């Protein structure tokens, strides 16, 4: 039996003791993954774990992974094999992530914006999505998962990175 390696929390919920509230199922989700920030070897986060966590909330309609030009070919193949769209950017990925996120915010077929990153630079994206009536999810991992980002989002998915001796 596979162990759960993530927690879905509604904003303001605590992890201790009780089972977190489940989000409303059936929503259409637009996902953007900040590849260089989340998909690092030291975190051991797998794309399928992110997808599995979001499928508990709704149906992923759009899923893009923004990578820089240094992304290994194996990672690009893993993105494609998972059914996600890889976007390769020369240089810094933040601007492209912001553009892709804004397209999702103004897409009437997407009800929920999910952003996999630890970076507080994307706080304005979360705020704009909420202004436009979208529910928001941030997906991240410690260390460095922005508290401001977590507090702004409607839902937080905390992925648990691999520990020494534990390989997902």
Buried (B, 14 or more C-beta within 10 A) or exposed (E): EEEEBBBBBEEEBEEEEEEBEEBEEEBBBBBBBBBBBBBEEEBBBBBEBBBBBBEEBBEBBBBBBBBBEEBEEEBBEBBEEBEBBBBBBEEEBBEBBBEBBBBBBEBEEBBBBBBBBBBBBBBEBBEBBBEEEBBBBBBBBEEEBBEEBBEBBBBBBBBBBBEEEEEB
